[in-house]
Amino acid sequence: MSQDLEGNERMSTTPGRHCGNKASRVVITILIIVVSAGVGIWTGLMLGGLRELKTISALRSDPIDLLNLTDRATASDTEFLLMGDSRVARWDPVPELDSIPFGLVGSAGMTAVQMELATRVIAPRLAGKTVIVQIGINDLKAIGYMDRDPDEIISETKRSLTAIHRTLKKNEVRVFVSTIVPPGPVGLSRRPIWDDRIRDAVVSVNEALVSGHLMAVEDVLDFGRLLGSPRKTDSVFSADALHLNRSGYEVLDACLIERLLKPTG
């Protein structure tokens, strides 16, 4: 009789133990997922912060990265140049015209304001060349973390683009200023310093460019909706929020080659 009771007790407690073990495994799994996600986000933020710190340190020693830009402009013996920020520095594949590859005069973190100053120095070295300028996103992304009026930043960016164009023109450079490539999808590491007003700012500057308010329309290279919408580059063309992948650059290559081959006048 006592053996039957003990057996019944074991049978009645076994399901409870199984449920308890299962619940413990679920809790442990959830904790592992949460911790892993937290570590991933923290690592992304730290790496992003480290990159920004390196960029800031470099700019303090050479605020307009003049040595780098001058070296690149001087070293390139091609008559076609792309000039701008990291989007230019990372341009791949490099476009070619008549089997002549473009030179890349780009600097990570470069703003249009900085490029305006640098252009005053390097423009004489570019006389007789064809230069495509792609810059401005680093000015506008500051809307996400700087305590400044977005309209002020937008106006400053427009003014700088106009000045870059004017300086190159005065030095007998055939120049095209491209519309600013819109940001792509924003990852977790950039969300703390992101503001969707950045997309509005890109649209504002680009509309001013293509309408002829900043320079002659024939000197504007309009990438339009090639990579998505006026506000956002599609993920299929994006390496991250601010940079393109190879597919994106291939689309832009075809556009700018077509524009350069277009008869003038």
N, C-alpha and C positions, 0 to 999 in steps of 0.2 A: 504493500500500500504506500509506504513512504517513498519507494522507488518511483512509483507512478506519479506522486506529487512533485518529486524533484524533476522528473522528465517534463511534466507540464510547465513547471516554472521556467526551465531552460527554453522551452519552445515559445513561451510568452515573452521572454526578454530578448530573444534573438532578433526579431524584427526591429525592436527599438534600437538595439546596438547597430544594426545595419543602417538605419535611418540616421543615427548620430554620426557614423563614419562617413556616410555620403555627404551630410551637411558640412562636416569638417573639410572634406576634400573640395567642396564647392567654395567655401570661404577661403581656403588656401589658394585655390586657383585664381579667385578674384583679386586677392592681395598681390599675387605675383604679377597679374596683368596691370594692376594700378601702379605698382612700383616700377615695372618695366616702362610703362608709358611716361611716368614722371621722370625717370632717368633719361629717356629719349628726348623729352621736351627740354630738360635742363641742359643736356649735351648740345642740342641744337642752338639753344640760346647762348651758351658759352662760346661755341665755335663762331656763331655770328658776331658776338661781341668782340671776339679776338680779331676777326677779320677787320671789323670797323676800327679797332684800336690800332692795328698795324697801318691801316690807311691814314688815320689821323696823324700818327707819328711821322709817317713819310711826308705828309703834306706840311707838317710844321717845319721840317728841315728844308723843304722846297715847295712853298705854298701853291705854285702853279705847275709843278712837275716839269719845269722848263727844260732841265737837262735831258730827261727822257724823251720829251716831245721833239726837242731839237735834234737829238741823235737819230730818232726814227725818221724825221723829215729829211735829214741830211743823208742818211744811209740809203734811202730809197732812190733808185735811179730810174724808176718808172714815172711816166707822166700822169698816172692816175693814182689818187690817194683817197683813202677814207680817213676822216679825222673826227675824234670824239672821245667818248668815255670807254668803260670796260666793254660795252656792246661792240665797239670797234676793235678794241684790243683782242677780244675773243672771237672775232669774225671768222667763221669756218663753215663751208669752204670759202677761200678768198676768191672774189670775182675776177674774171679775166676778160679783157677786151682785145681782140686780135692777137690772142695768145700771150698778152702782156698782163701779168698779175698786178693787182692793185697793191699799193703800199698801205700799211696800217699804222696810222699815227694816233694811237689811243692810249688812254691812261685811266686806270681803275679809280672810281670815285670822283672823276673830273666833273665839274659843273660848268654850265654855260658861262657863268660869271668868271670863273677861272680861265676858261678857254678864250674868252674875250681878251684878257690880259696877255695870255701866251701868244695869241695870234698876232698881236702887235710886233712881237719879236721875230716870229718864224715866218710871217707872211712874205717878206722879201725873198726868202729862200724857195718859195713856191711859185714864183712868177713863171707863167707859161704852162703851168700844170692844170689838171682838172681835179678839183677837190669836192668830195661829197661829205657834208657835215651831218653827223647824227649825234645830237647831244641835247640835254635838258632834263632827262628823267631824274638825275641826282639833285637838281635844284628843286624839282616838284615833290620828290619823295620826302623832303624835309617838312612838308606840311603835316606829316604824321607825328613828328616829335619836336618841332621847334615852336616856341611861343611867339609866332609872328602871324600877322594877318595873311591868310592865303592869297588874297588879291594882291598884296604887296609882292609876294614871291612870284606870282604869275607875271605881274608887270615887269619885274626885274629880269625874269627869264626871257620874255619877249624882247626887251631892250637889248639884252646881251646877244641874242640870235641876230638881231638887226645889225649890231655893231660888228659881229664876226663877219657877216656877209659883206658889210661895207669895207672893212679893212682888207679883206681878200680881194675884192673887186679893185680897190685902189692900187693894189700891187699886181694887177694884170693876171689874176688867177681866174680861170673859168670855174665858178663855184655854184654848187647846188646845196641848199639846206633842206634836209629831209624832214618830214613830219616825225614827231617823237613816237616811237613804237610804244603802244599802250602796255601797261603792266599785265602780266598773266595771272594765273591763280595764286593766291597768297598762302604760303605755308605757315605752319604753327610758329616757327622761329621768328617770323616777321610780324605776326599779328599784333604783338604788344606795341609796335611802333607804326602801325598801319592806320590809315584813315581813307575812307572811300572818296574823300574830297580830292585825293591825289588823281583819281581817274577823271574827275570833273576838270581838274587843272590841265591835264593832258589834252582833253577835248578842246578847252579854251585856247590853248596855245596853237594847236593844230588848225583850228578854224581860222585863227588870225593869219597863219601862214598861207593856207590855200586860198584865202580871200584876197590876198595881196596887200594886207594892211602892214606887213612888216618888211616886205621887199617885193620886187617884181615877181609875178606868178610864174613866169618862165624859169625863174631861178629856184623854184621850190620843187622838191621831189616828193610827191604825195604817195605814201604807202597805203593810204586809204583803209579799205577793209580787207586787205590781202591776208592778214593774219588773224582775222576775227572781226570784232566790232570796233567802233571808234573808242570804246571805253576799256576793252579787254582783249588781250591776245589769247587765242584758244590754247588749251593745254597741249594739244598735239604739236604746237610750235614752241612751247616754253620749256626752258631748262629749270627755271624758277620764276619767282614773281617779276624779276627785272631783266632776265636774260633769255636769249633764244637758244634753241637747240639747232642741230644741223639742218633739219627740215625747214625751220623758220628762215635761216640764212639763205638757203637755196631759193626760197620764194623771193626774198629781197634781191638776191643776185640777178635773177631774171628781170625783175622790175627795173633796177637801175641800169642794166645793160641796154634794155629796150629804150629807156629814156635818153641815154647818152648817144644812141644811134639815131635818134629821131632828128630829122633835119631841122635846123634853126632858121628863123626868119619867116 
